[in-house]
Structures are given as structure tokens and as C-alpha cells.
Amino acid sequence: MTSSGGQLLTFSAGRRDTMVKQAAVRDGSVLLIVSGSPALVDRHLDKTLAKATAAR
């Protein structure tokens, strides 16, 4: 398994800023890209990869 560690993206609209994390993980021929709240991406990345690789 190879992980990018992720990147943090900040979007600004008007006076509001939103932070989003994007992480990419490669496991064999499966490439998984997850985006969302930084804490939720960190919490669910392993579980999501397990589901994606089990479905093959």
C-alpha cells in the first residue's frame, strides 16, 4: 500500500473559509482518492480501502 499522506485545500467564498483534505492510496491496481473533512478522512481511510479492495 502506498499513501500520499494527503493534502489540505482551503476554499474561500465571501468571508467563509472551508478546509478539505484529499488523500490518495494505491494498493496494487486499486487507486482510492478520498476528499472531505480532515478528521473524517483520517478516521475512515483504512476502512474505505478495506471495502474497496474486498470488492475486487
Protein Blocks (a to p, Z undefined) as FASTA:
>chain_A
ZZehiaaddddehjaccddddddddehjaccddeddfklmmmmmmmmmmmmmmmZZ
